[in-house]
Amino acid sequence: MSSLKSLKSLLPLPPVSCTCSADQASTRCLQRHNQHDAFHIPKTHRVIDAHVHIFPPKLMSAVWRFFDSYYWPVIYKDAYTDSQVDLLLDRGIQHVVLLQYAHKDGIARGLNEYMNATVKKMNDKYGRNVATGLATVMPGEPEAKEILEEAFTKWGLMGVKLHSHVQVIAANDPKMDPIYIACTAHNKPVLLHAGKEPNSTAYKRDAHELCDASYIEDVLSRHPNLRLCIPHMGWNETEKYVKLLQKYPNLYLDTTMMLSEIFPKVEGTPTHAQLSKWMSENSTRILYGTDFPNISYSWYTEFVNLCDRQKYDLEEEVLQRILYINAMELYGIENLADMAAKPSL
């Protein structure tokens, strides 16, 4: 029996300490300090952030209220309010994969149209291909298939984002099958938050009951041509998901938040040695992501950790795969520029 506590019992997490001088330190200061932090991705690295959130303003505010109350303080509210996710592009990320999810019936069409408009706005602003958008749909809602057809053919969205916790649905629920079938028909991947963490007392159903790696195996056995990506490396069942990578060639994981080292160690938390081994051995199926803006630490924390040879000791070919090549292949991203985007005006 593990002596480690569950993450659910430790949430919400306290604010991260501000790095400014003591007489200036405050939550507000931390938000602005991080926004104007001078860190820039080195020009020697190509990076695609394959896990970035956008929502219309009212929905994003609701997401932040939930995070602040039940997860952790979101410190990039000001940056997002100022220019959405442009901070990442201005600091050397060359491309972002944008995500949102419907939490009820009837809003997916509007969210998908908003996603298309956001991608177009960003690409026009920077004068090149800097953003890829994923669609969303509420499993089981009327015309779910038609909603996805529109998202793929009219709005040019390149996959689907789903969230078992928020949408209160198991990965292998029959209501998910029409989505999987539509995505397979269009050769579009699904990014599905199906890991057990972060669980919350605020959820309608306990995420540890709703999510299990065996449900993903069931899905992949029935939909072998479906390309499926599990974010956060399926935390807290990462080892089980790594084993599934060996069995199912269309399964992918992303690193989002798993390399942040911000969370207390709970049951299922991998060691540096485990993560290094798993990333090296499965380098063609793991993507880099940040979860920006909904994080409580500097946006580049995981990039710095990933590139730290003392922590992970990854070969350059492995880093390139994780940092951008796998995202290009999974989401059909073309024309990735060699240099970072020009700063926004």
C-alpha positions in Angstrom: 0.0 0.0 0.0 1.5 3.3 -1.0 2.1 5.9 1.6 1.8 8.7 -0.9 -1.2 11.0 -0.7 -3.6 11.5 -3.6 -3.3 14.7 -5.6 -7.0 15.2 -5.0 -6.3 15.6 -1.3 -3.6 18.2 -1.9 -5.5 20.5 -4.3 -5.8 23.4 -4.7 -2.0 24.1 -4.8 -0.7 27.3 -3.2 0.6 30.1 -5.4 4.2 29.9 -6.7 6.5 32.3 -4.9 7.2 35.5 -6.9 10.8 35.9 -8.0 10.8 39.7 -7.5 12.2 41.3 -4.4 10.3 40.8 -1.2 8.9 44.3 -1.0 7.4 44.0 -4.5 6.2 40.4 -4.3 2.5 39.7 -4.9 0.3 37.6 -7.0 -0.3 40.5 -9.3 3.4 41.1 -9.6 3.9 37.4 -10.4 1.5 37.6 -13.3 3.2 40.6 -14.8 6.7 39.3 -13.9 6.1 36.1 -15.9 4.6 38.0 -18.8 7.6 40.2 -19.2 10.2 37.6 -18.3 12.9 38.0 -21.0 13.4 34.2 -21.6 13.5 33.3 -25.3 13.7 29.9 -26.9 17.2 29.6 -28.4 17.3 30.0 -32.1 19.0 26.6 -32.3 15.7 24.9 -31.4 12.6 24.4 -33.3 9.6 24.1 -31.0 5.9 23.4 -31.5 3.8 23.8 -28.4 1.2 21.1 -29.0 -1.0 21.9 -26.1 -2.2 25.5 -25.8 -5.7 26.6 -24.7 -7.9 29.3 -26.0 -11.6 30.1 -25.3 -13.9 33.0 -25.9 -13.4 35.5 -23.0 -16.5 34.5 -20.9 -15.7 30.8 -21.1 -12.0 31.4 -20.3 -12.9 33.4 -17.3 -15.1 30.5 -16.1 -12.2 28.1 -16.6 -9.9 30.4 -14.6 -12.4 30.6 -11.7 -12.4 26.8 -11.6 -8.6 26.6 -11.7 -8.1 29.2 -9.0 -10.7 27.5 -6.7 -9.8 23.9 -7.3 -6.5 23.4 -9.0 -3.8 26.1 -8.9 -3.5 29.9 -9.5 -3.3 30.8 -13.2 -0.6 33.4 -13.5 -0.9 34.2 -17.3 -4.3 35.8 -17.1 -2.9 39.2 -18.0 -0.8 37.9 -20.8 -3.8 36.0 -22.3 -6.1 39.0 -21.9 -3.6 41.2 -23.6 -2.9 39.1 -26.7 -4.2 35.5 -26.1 -1.2 33.2 -26.7 1.0 35.5 -28.7 3.5 35.6 -25.9 4.7 32.1 -26.8 5.3 33.1 -30.5 7.1 36.3 -29.5 9.4 34.2 -27.3 10.5 31.7 -29.9 7.8 29.0 -30.1 7.3 28.6 -33.8 3.9 27.1 -33.9 1.1 26.4 -31.5 -1.7 23.8 -31.5 -4.8 25.4 -30.1 -7.4 23.5 -28.0 -10.8 24.1 -26.5 -13.5 21.8 -25.3 -17.3 21.9 -25.1 -18.8 21.3 -21.6 -22.4 21.0 -22.8 -24.6 20.4 -25.8 -25.1 23.3 -28.3 -21.9 25.2 -28.0 -19.4 23.2 -30.2 -20.3 24.9 -33.5 -19.7 28.3 -32.0 -16.4 27.2 -30.5 -15.2 25.6 -33.7 -16.0 28.8 -35.7 -14.2 30.8 -33.0 -11.2 28.5 -33.3 -11.1 29.0 -37.1 -11.2 32.8 -36.7 -8.5 32.7 -34.1 -6.1 30.6 -36.3 -6.7 32.9 -39.2 -6.1 36.0 -37.1 -2.9 34.7 -35.8 -1.5 33.5 -39.1 -2.4 36.8 -40.7 -0.8 38.7 -37.9 2.5 36.9 -38.1 2.4 36.5 -41.9 3.0 32.7 -41.8 1.7 29.4 -40.5 1.9 29.8 -36.7 -1.2 28.1 -35.4 -3.2 24.9 -35.9 -6.7 24.6 -34.4 -8.5 21.5 -33.1 -12.3 21.2 -33.1 -14.5 20.1 -30.2 -17.8 18.4 -29.8 -19.9 17.3 -26.9 -20.1 13.5 -27.0 -23.7 12.3 -27.6 -25.1 15.7 -28.6 -27.4 15.9 -31.6 -25.6 16.2 -35.0 -22.2 15.4 -33.5 -21.1 13.9 -36.7 -22.3 16.9 -38.7 -20.5 19.3 -36.3 -17.3 17.5 -37.0 -17.8 17.3 -40.7 -18.2 21.1 -40.7 -15.2 21.6 -38.5 -13.0 19.6 -40.8 -14.3 20.6 -44.2 -15.5 24.2 -43.7 -13.2 25.4 -40.9 -10.1 23.4 -41.7 -9.6 22.2 -38.1 -7.0 19.4 -37.8 -8.3 17.2 -35.0 -10.6 17.0 -32.0 -10.1 17.9 -28.4 -12.1 16.0 -25.8 -11.9 15.9 -22.0 -13.3 12.9 -20.0 -13.3 14.9 -16.7 -15.1 18.0 -18.0 -17.4 16.2 -20.4 -18.1 13.5 -17.8 -17.6 10.5 -20.1 -15.3 7.5 -20.2 -13.1 7.0 -23.3 -14.9 3.8 -24.3 -18.5 5.1 -23.7 -20.6 4.2 -26.8 -21.4 7.9 -27.3 -17.7 8.4 -28.2 -17.8 5.9 -31.1 -19.4 8.3 -33.7 -16.6 10.8 -32.9 -13.9 8.2 -33.4 -15.5 7.0 -36.6 -15.7 10.5 -38.0 -12.1 11.3 -37.1 -10.9 8.0 -38.6 -12.8 8.7 -41.8 -11.1 12.1 -42.1 -7.7 10.9 -40.8 -7.9 13.5 -38.0 -6.4 12.7 -34.5 -8.2 12.9 -31.2 -6.5 14.6 -28.2 -8.3 13.1 -25.3 -7.7 13.9 -21.6 -8.2 10.4 -20.3 -5.7 10.2 -17.5 -6.9 10.1 -13.9 -5.3 13.4 -12.9 -5.8 16.1 -11.9 -8.8 14.8 -10.0 -11.0 17.3 -8.1 -13.7 17.3 -5.5 -15.6 19.6 -7.8 -16.2 17.0 -10.5 -19.6 15.5 -11.0 -17.9 12.1 -11.2 -14.6 10.9 -9.6 -12.0 11.0 -12.4 -10.3 7.9 -11.0 -13.5 6.0 -11.7 -14.2 7.7 -15.0 -10.7 7.1 -16.4 -8.5 4.1 -16.8 -5.8 3.0 -19.3 -7.8 -0.1 -20.0 -10.6 2.0 -21.5 -8.1 3.4 -24.0 -6.9 -0.1 -24.9 -10.6 -1.0 -25.5 -11.0 2.1 -27.8 -7.8 1.3 -29.8 -8.7 -2.4 -30.2 -12.0 -1.4 -31.7 -10.7 1.6 -33.7 -7.3 0.5 -34.9 -6.9 3.3 -37.4 -7.8 6.0 -35.0 -4.9 8.3 -34.1 -5.2 9.1 -30.4 -3.1 11.3 -28.2 -3.3 11.2 -24.4 -2.0 14.4 -22.8 -0.1 14.7 -19.6 1.4 11.3 -20.4 -1.7 9.7 -19.0 -0.8 10.7 -15.4 -1.1 8.9 -13.0 -1.0 5.7 -15.2 2.0 6.8 -17.3 3.7 3.4 -17.1 0.5 1.7 -18.3 0.3 4.1 -21.2 3.9 3.6 -22.2 3.2 -0.1 -22.4 0.3 0.6 -24.7 2.6 2.6 -27.0 4.4 -0.7 -27.7 1.1 -2.4 -28.7 -0.8 0.3 -30.6 1.1 2.3 -33.2 -1.5 5.0 -33.5 -1.3 6.0 -29.8 0.6 9.1 -28.8 1.3 10.9 -25.5 2.1 14.5 -24.8 4.4 15.8 -22.0 2.2 18.7 -20.8 2.8 19.5 -17.1 4.6 16.2 -16.5 8.0 17.9 -16.7 7.1 20.9 -14.7 8.2 19.4 -11.3 5.6 21.7 -9.7 3.4 19.0 -8.3 4.0 17.1 -5.1 4.9 13.4 -5.6 1.7 11.3 -5.5 1.0 7.8 -6.5 2.0 7.2 -10.1 4.5 10.0 -10.3 7.4 8.9 -12.6 11.0 9.5 -11.7 13.4 11.4 -14.0 15.0 8.1 -14.9 11.7 6.6 -15.9 10.7 9.6 -18.0 14.1 9.7 -19.7 13.9 6.0 -20.6 10.3 6.2 -21.8 10.9 9.3 -23.9 14.0 7.9 -25.4 12.4 4.5 -26.3 9.2 6.1 -27.6 10.6 9.2 -29.2 8.4 9.0 -32.3 5.2 9.1 -30.3 5.6 11.8 -27.6 4.9 15.5 -28.1 5.9 18.6 -26.2 3.2 20.9 -24.7 2.8 23.6 -22.0 -0.9 23.9 -21.2 -0.5 27.7 -21.6 -2.1 29.9 -20.3 -3.6 27.8 -17.5 -0.4 27.1 -15.5 1.1 28.4 -12.2 4.7 28.5 -13.3 6.8 30.0 -16.1 5.8 28.8 -19.5 9.3 27.7 -20.5 9.8 25.6 -17.3 9.2 22.3 -19.1 11.3 23.2 -22.1 14.3 24.0 -19.9 13.8 20.8 -17.9 13.4 18.7 -21.1 16.7 20.0 -22.5 18.6 19.6 -19.2 21.0 16.7 -19.8 21.5 16.3 -16.0 17.8 15.5 -15.7 16.8 13.6 -18.9 20.0 13.2 -21.0 18.1 12.9 -24.2 19.9 12.7 -27.6 19.4 15.6 -30.0 17.3 13.4 -32.4 15.0 12.5 -29.5 14.6 16.2 -28.5 13.8 17.2 -32.1 11.2 14.5 -32.3 9.5 15.5 -29.1 9.8 19.3 -29.6 8.4 19.6 -33.1 8.7 16.7 -35.6 6.0 14.5 -34.0 3.5 17.4 -33.8 4.1 18.2 -37.4 3.4 14.6 -38.4 0.4 14.1 -36.1 -1.4 17.4 -36.9 -0.3 17.9 -40.5 1.7 21.0 -39.8 3.5 22.3 -42.9 5.9 25.2 -43.6 7.4 25.5 -40.1 9.8 28.5 -40.3 13.4 28.1 -39.4 13.3 31.3 -37.3 11.0 32.4 -34.5 8.1 34.6 -35.3 8.6 38.4 -35.4 7.4 40.1 -32.2 3.8 41.2 -32.3 3.1 44.9 -32.5 
